[in-house]
Amino acid sequence: MLPRFPLGLTGWASSVLLSLLAAPAAAQLPETSPKTIDYELECQLLDEGKVIDGVMRVTWRNQTEAPTSELLWHVYNNAFSGRDSVWLKEAHQYQYSGGRLPREYSNTDIEGLALLDLAGDSLRGEDGLPLSLRWEWVPQAKAPMDRTVFRVELPKPVAPGESVTVLLEFQARLAPAYRRNGWGSEGYVHAAQWYPKLGVFEKLEGSWQWNCLPYRMLVEFYSDYADFDLKLVVPRSIAARSWPREPRRVTSRR
């Protein structure tokens, strides 16, 4: 696109220099990012948007040089499940918003976990029964009751180049809106990072490991690139308030 205003000699020279410097770097960039995760979610809003009930089918591909026998997941909504979370402990420490706590607490329950085969069926052991997955919440330093990270043990390691598919059932209950999370009047639902999300398996300090930090007050979210397929059922009462029949007129300015 042509510039809106003519460039002076200095601006023209700078533009040429930036273009020359950027050309080699742009040539080295991949056309698309590596495809590491597929998320397929079927969810519905319940109780006027105060509850998200969902089932996830998640496929993770090991694109590293090392095997892993576990998966680590973020559950960001549990940052607001009680004053013992890392997030709320730090908010109190730094007197964020005067140290004010939520009026009510949110929380996410993990209600089921299973391994799936390529056909989408549950994997079964030698006894013919579905393989059960062992999992646990990961306690954090100075916050052993934090519930924003959990670990799943796999029955066998996922080797480099292989993949694993997990079926995960969860229910997220939202409290009145507090810090990018919760519900409000008129069908307002602010549920940032509302679903369980895999961490990143990468090389840290010379070894391959999961980078899956708890939800901290001064740290943003970190995850792999992924493809998402979401089917969301919204109550008619919320849909009617959220999408007006007449489009709003937008006036642009220059």
C-alpha positions as a Markdown table, in Angstrom:
| # | Residue | x | y | z |
|---|---|---|---|---|
| 1 | Met | 0.0 | 0.0 | 0.0 |
| 2 | Leu | 1.4 | 3.5 | -0.9 |
| 3 | Pro | 2.1 | 5.9 | 1.9 |
| 4 | Arg | -0.6 | 8.6 | 2.5 |
| 5 | Phe | 2.0 | 11.3 | 2.6 |
| 6 | Pro | 5.1 | 11.8 | 0.5 |
| 7 | Leu | 8.4 | 10.8 | 2.2 |
| 8 | Gly | 11.3 | 13.1 | 2.5 |
| 9 | Leu | 14.8 | 12.0 | 1.5 |
| 10 | Thr | 15.6 | 10.8 | 5.0 |
| 11 | Gly | 12.3 | 8.8 | 5.3 |
| 12 | Trp | 12.8 | 7.3 | 1.8 |
| 13 | Ala | 16.3 | 6.2 | 2.7 |
| 14 | Ser | 15.1 | 4.7 | 6.0 |
| 15 | Ser | 12.3 | 2.8 | 4.2 |
| 16 | Val | 14.8 | 1.3 | 1.6 |
| 17 | Leu | 17.2 | 0.3 | 4.4 |
| 18 | Leu | 14.4 | -1.4 | 6.4 |
| 19 | Ser | 13.2 | -3.2 | 3.3 |
| 20 | Leu | 16.7 | -4.5 | 2.6 |
| 21 | Leu | 17.3 | -5.6 | 6.2 |
| 22 | Ala | 13.9 | -7.3 | 6.4 |
| 23 | Ala | 14.2 | -9.2 | 3.1 |
| 24 | Pro | 16.5 | -12.0 | 4.3 |
| 25 | Ala | 14.6 | -12.5 | 7.5 |
| 26 | Ala | 11.3 | -12.7 | 5.7 |
| 27 | Ala | 12.7 | -15.3 | 3.3 |
| 28 | Gln | 13.6 | -17.5 | 6.3 |
| 29 | Leu | 10.1 | -17.4 | 7.9 |
| 30 | Pro | 7.9 | -20.5 | 7.3 |
| 31 | Glu | 4.6 | -20.0 | 5.5 |
| 32 | Thr | 2.7 | -21.5 | 8.4 |
| 33 | Ser | 3.5 | -22.4 | 12.0 |
| 34 | Pro | 4.1 | -26.0 | 13.0 |
| 35 | Lys | 0.8 | -27.7 | 13.7 |
| 36 | Thr | 1.2 | -29.0 | 17.2 |
| 37 | Ile | -2.3 | -29.3 | 18.7 |
| 38 | Asp | -5.9 | -29.8 | 17.5 |
| 39 | Tyr | -8.7 | -28.8 | 19.9 |
| 40 | Glu | -12.2 | -30.0 | 19.1 |
| 41 | Leu | -14.7 | -28.6 | 21.7 |
| 42 | Glu | -18.4 | -29.2 | 22.1 |
| 43 | Cys | -19.7 | -26.9 | 24.8 |
| 44 | Gln | -22.9 | -25.3 | 26.1 |
| 45 | Leu | -23.6 | -22.3 | 28.3 |
| 46 | Leu | -25.9 | -23.2 | 31.2 |
| 47 | Asp | -27.5 | -21.2 | 34.0 |
| 48 | Glu | -27.8 | -18.0 | 31.9 |
| 49 | Gly | -24.1 | -18.1 | 31.0 |
| 50 | Lys | -22.8 | -18.8 | 34.5 |
| 51 | Val | -21.6 | -22.4 | 33.7 |
| 52 | Ile | -19.7 | -23.7 | 30.7 |
| 53 | Asp | -20.2 | -27.5 | 30.3 |
| 54 | Gly | -17.8 | -29.0 | 27.8 |
| 55 | Val | -16.2 | -32.0 | 26.2 |
| 56 | Met | -12.8 | -31.7 | 24.4 |
| 57 | Arg | -11.0 | -34.0 | 22.0 |
| 58 | Val | -7.4 | -32.8 | 22.0 |
| 59 | Thr | -4.6 | -34.2 | 19.8 |
| 60 | Trp | -1.0 | -33.3 | 20.7 |
| 61 | Arg | 1.9 | -34.0 | 18.3 |
| 62 | Asn | 5.4 | -34.5 | 19.7 |
| 63 | Gln | 7.5 | -32.3 | 17.3 |
| 64 | Thr | 10.5 | -32.3 | 19.6 |
| 65 | Glu | 13.6 | -34.6 | 19.9 |
| 66 | Ala | 12.6 | -36.2 | 23.2 |
| 67 | Pro | 9.7 | -38.5 | 24.4 |
| 68 | Thr | 7.3 | -37.6 | 27.2 |
| 69 | Ser | 5.2 | -39.8 | 29.4 |
| 70 | Glu | 3.0 | -37.0 | 30.7 |
| 71 | Leu | 0.9 | -34.0 | 29.6 |
| 72 | Leu | 0.6 | -30.8 | 31.6 |
| 73 | Trp | -2.4 | -28.6 | 31.3 |
| 74 | His | -3.4 | -25.1 | 32.4 |
| 75 | Val | -6.8 | -24.5 | 34.1 |
| 76 | Tyr | -6.8 | -20.7 | 34.2 |
| 77 | Asn | -10.3 | -20.3 | 35.6 |
| 78 | Asn | -9.1 | -21.8 | 38.9 |
| 79 | Ala | -7.0 | -18.8 | 39.6 |
| 80 | Phe | -10.3 | -17.4 | 41.0 |
| 81 | Ser | -11.4 | -20.5 | 42.9 |
| 82 | Gly | -10.1 | -19.3 | 46.3 |
| 83 | Arg | -7.7 | -17.0 | 48.1 |
| 84 | Asp | -5.0 | -19.8 | 48.1 |
| 85 | Ser | -4.4 | -19.6 | 44.4 |
| 86 | Val | -1.1 | -18.1 | 43.1 |
| 87 | Trp | -3.0 | -15.3 | 41.3 |
| 88 | Leu | -4.9 | -14.1 | 44.4 |
| 89 | Lys | -2.0 | -14.5 | 46.7 |
| 90 | Glu | 0.1 | -12.2 | 44.5 |
| 91 | Ala | -2.9 | -9.8 | 44.1 |
| 92 | His | -3.0 | -9.5 | 47.9 |
| 93 | Gln | 0.8 | -9.2 | 48.1 |
| 94 | Tyr | 1.0 | -6.3 | 45.6 |
| 95 | Gln | -2.3 | -4.8 | 46.8 |
| 96 | Tyr | -3.8 | -5.0 | 43.3 |
| 97 | Ser | -7.1 | -3.1 | 43.4 |
| 98 | Gly | -6.5 | -2.5 | 47.1 |
| 99 | Gly | -6.2 | -6.3 | 47.6 |
| 100 | Arg | -9.9 | -6.7 | 46.9 |
| 101 | Leu | -11.1 | -10.3 | 46.6 |
| 102 | Pro | -13.8 | -11.5 | 44.2 |
| 103 | Arg | -17.4 | -11.3 | 45.5 |
| 104 | Glu | -17.8 | -15.0 | 44.7 |
| 105 | Tyr | -15.3 | -17.6 | 43.4 |
| 106 | Ser | -15.1 | -19.4 | 40.1 |
| 107 | Asn | -13.8 | -22.9 | 39.6 |
| 108 | Thr | -13.3 | -25.6 | 36.9 |
| 109 | Asp | -13.8 | -29.3 | 37.6 |
| 110 | Ile | -12.1 | -32.0 | 35.5 |
| 111 | Glu | -14.9 | -34.6 | 35.2 |
| 112 | Gly | -13.4 | -37.2 | 33.0 |
| 113 | Leu | -10.2 | -38.2 | 31.1 |
| 114 | Ala | -9.7 | -41.0 | 28.5 |
| 115 | Leu | -7.2 | -41.9 | 25.7 |
| 116 | Leu | -8.6 | -42.3 | 22.2 |
| 117 | Asp | -7.4 | -44.3 | 19.3 |
| 118 | Leu | -7.3 | -43.1 | 15.6 |
| 119 | Ala | -11.0 | -44.0 | 15.2 |
| 120 | Gly | -12.0 | -41.9 | 18.2 |
| 121 | Asp | -12.8 | -44.8 | 20.5 |
| 122 | Ser | -11.4 | -45.3 | 24.0 |
| 123 | Leu | -8.2 | -47.2 | 24.1 |
| 124 | Arg | -8.5 | -50.5 | 26.1 |
| 125 | Gly | -6.1 | -52.5 | 28.1 |
| 126 | Glu | -5.4 | -56.3 | 28.0 |
| 127 | Asp | -8.5 | -56.8 | 30.2 |
| 128 | Gly | -10.7 | -55.1 | 27.6 |
| 129 | Leu | -11.6 | -52.2 | 29.8 |
| 130 | Pro | -11.0 | -48.6 | 28.9 |
| 131 | Leu | -7.6 | -47.4 | 30.0 |
| 132 | Ser | -7.9 | -45.0 | 32.9 |
| 133 | Leu | -5.6 | -42.0 | 33.1 |
| 134 | Arg | -4.0 | -41.0 | 36.4 |
| 135 | Trp | -3.9 | -37.2 | 37.0 |
| 136 | Glu | -3.1 | -34.8 | 39.8 |
| 137 | Trp | -3.1 | -31.1 | 40.5 |
| 138 | Val | 0.5 | -29.7 | 40.6 |
| 139 | Pro | 1.2 | -27.8 | 43.9 |
| 140 | Gln | 3.0 | -24.5 | 43.4 |
| 141 | Ala | 5.7 | -22.9 | 45.6 |
| 142 | Lys | 4.1 | -20.9 | 48.4 |
| 143 | Ala | 0.7 | -21.9 | 47.0 |
| 144 | Pro | 0.2 | -25.7 | 47.5 |
| 145 | Met | -3.6 | -25.4 | 47.1 |
| 146 | Asp | -3.3 | -23.7 | 43.7 |
| 147 | Arg | -5.4 | -25.6 | 41.0 |
| 148 | Thr | -4.3 | -23.9 | 37.8 |
| 149 | Val | -2.0 | -26.7 | 36.6 |
| 150 | Phe | -2.6 | -30.5 | 36.4 |
| 151 | Arg | -0.5 | -33.4 | 35.2 |
| 152 | Val | -1.7 | -36.4 | 33.3 |
| 153 | Glu | 0.3 | -39.6 | 33.4 |
| 154 | Leu | 0.3 | -41.5 | 30.1 |
| 155 | Pro | 0.5 | -45.4 | 29.9 |
| 156 | Lys | 3.4 | -45.1 | 27.5 |
| 157 | Pro | 5.7 | -42.3 | 26.3 |
| 158 | Val | 4.8 | -40.3 | 23.2 |
| 159 | Ala | 8.0 | -40.6 | 21.1 |
| 160 | Pro | 9.2 | -37.9 | 18.7 |
| 161 | Gly | 6.9 | -37.8 | 15.7 |
| 162 | Glu | 4.1 | -39.6 | 17.4 |
| 163 | Ser | 0.8 | -38.1 | 18.7 |
| 164 | Val | -1.7 | -38.7 | 21.5 |
| 165 | Thr | -5.4 | -37.9 | 21.6 |
| 166 | Val | -7.2 | -37.3 | 24.9 |
| 167 | Leu | -10.9 | -36.9 | 25.6 |
| 168 | Leu | -11.5 | -34.5 | 28.5 |
| 169 | Glu | -14.8 | -33.5 | 30.1 |
| 170 | Phe | -14.9 | -30.4 | 32.3 |
| 171 | Gln | -17.3 | -27.9 | 33.8 |
| 172 | Ala | -16.4 | -24.3 | 34.4 |
| 173 | Arg | -18.5 | -22.3 | 36.9 |
| 174 | Leu | -18.1 | -18.5 | 36.6 |
| 175 | Ala | -18.6 | -15.9 | 39.3 |
| 176 | Pro | -19.6 | -12.3 | 38.9 |
| 177 | Ala | -17.1 | -10.6 | 36.6 |
| 178 | Tyr | -13.7 | -10.0 | 38.1 |
| 179 | Arg | -10.4 | -9.3 | 36.2 |
| 180 | Arg | -11.2 | -10.6 | 32.7 |
| 181 | Asn | -13.3 | -13.5 | 34.1 |
| 182 | Gly | -17.0 | -13.9 | 35.0 |
| 183 | Trp | -20.5 | -12.9 | 34.1 |
| 184 | Gly | -22.5 | -9.7 | 34.2 |
| 185 | Ser | -25.9 | -8.4 | 33.4 |
| 186 | Glu | -27.5 | -8.3 | 30.0 |
| 187 | Gly | -26.0 | -11.7 | 29.0 |
| 188 | Tyr | -22.4 | -10.5 | 29.5 |
| 189 | Val | -19.9 | -13.4 | 29.7 |
| 190 | His | -16.2 | -12.6 | 30.0 |
| 191 | Ala | -14.5 | -16.0 | 30.1 |
| 192 | Ala | -10.9 | -15.5 | 28.9 |
| 193 | Gln | -9.0 | -18.7 | 28.8 |
| 194 | Trp | -12.0 | -20.7 | 30.0 |
| 195 | Tyr | -11.1 | -24.2 | 28.7 |
| 196 | Pro | -8.2 | -26.5 | 29.9 |
| 197 | Lys | -5.2 | -25.8 | 27.7 |
| 198 | Leu | -2.0 | -27.8 | 27.1 |
| 199 | Gly | 1.3 | -26.3 | 28.1 |
| 200 | Val | 4.4 | -26.2 | 25.9 |
| 201 | Phe | 6.9 | -29.1 | 25.7 |
| 202 | Glu | 10.2 | -27.5 | 24.9 |
| 203 | Lys | 13.9 | -27.3 | 25.8 |
| 204 | Leu | 14.5 | -25.4 | 29.0 |
| 205 | Glu | 17.8 | -25.1 | 30.7 |
| 206 | Gly | 19.3 | -27.9 | 28.6 |
| 207 | Ser | 16.5 | -30.5 | 29.0 |
| 208 | Trp | 13.2 | -31.2 | 27.3 |
| 209 | Gln | 10.3 | -30.5 | 29.7 |
| 210 | Trp | 6.8 | -29.0 | 30.0 |
| 211 | Asn | 6.6 | -25.2 | 30.3 |
| 212 | Cys | 3.3 | -24.9 | 32.1 |
| 213 | Leu | 3.4 | -22.2 | 34.7 |
| 214 | Pro | 0.5 | -21.4 | 37.1 |
| 215 | Tyr | -1.7 | -18.4 | 36.3 |
| 216 | Arg | 0.2 | -15.6 | 37.9 |
| 217 | Met | -0.9 | -12.0 | 38.3 |
| 218 | Leu | 1.9 | -10.4 | 36.3 |
| 219 | Val | 2.5 | -13.2 | 33.7 |
| 220 | Glu | 0.6 | -13.6 | 30.4 |
| 221 | Phe | -0.6 | -16.8 | 28.7 |
| 222 | Tyr | 1.9 | -19.0 | 26.9 |
| 223 | Ser | 0.9 | -21.9 | 24.6 |
| 224 | Asp | 1.6 | -23.6 | 21.3 |
| 225 | Tyr | -0.2 | -22.6 | 18.1 |
| 226 | Ala | -3.2 | -24.8 | 17.5 |
| 227 | Asp | -6.3 | -25.4 | 15.4 |
| 228 | Phe | -9.7 | -25.0 | 17.0 |
| 229 | Asp | -13.1 | -26.4 | 16.2 |
| 230 | Leu | -15.7 | -25.1 | 18.6 |
| 231 | Lys | -19.4 | -26.0 | 18.7 |
| 232 | Leu | -21.1 | -23.8 | 21.3 |
| 233 | Val | -24.7 | -23.9 | 22.3 |
| 234 | Val | -25.9 | -20.6 | 23.7 |
| 235 | Pro | -29.2 | -20.1 | 25.5 |
| 236 | Arg | -31.8 | -18.3 | 23.4 |
| 237 | Ser | -32.2 | -15.6 | 26.1 |
| 238 | Ile | -28.5 | -14.7 | 25.9 |
| 239 | Ala | -28.4 | -14.9 | 22.1 |
| 240 | Ala | -31.3 | -12.5 | 21.8 |
| 241 | Arg | -29.5 | -9.9 | 24.0 |
| 242 | Ser | -26.0 | -10.4 | 22.5 |
| 243 | Trp | -26.8 | -10.0 | 18.8 |
| 244 | Pro | -29.3 | -7.2 | 18.0 |
| 245 | Arg | -31.5 | -7.6 | 15.0 |
| 246 | Glu | -30.4 | -4.3 | 13.5 |
| 247 | Pro | -26.7 | -3.8 | 12.7 |
| 248 | Arg | -25.1 | -0.8 | 14.4 |
| 249 | Arg | -24.1 | 2.1 | 12.2 |
| 250 | Val | -20.4 | 2.7 | 12.4 |
| 251 | Thr | -18.9 | 6.1 | 11.5 |
| 252 | Ser | -15.2 | 6.0 | 10.5 |
| 253 | Arg | -12.7 | 8.8 | 11.0 |
| 254 | Arg | -9.5 | 9.6 | 9.4 |
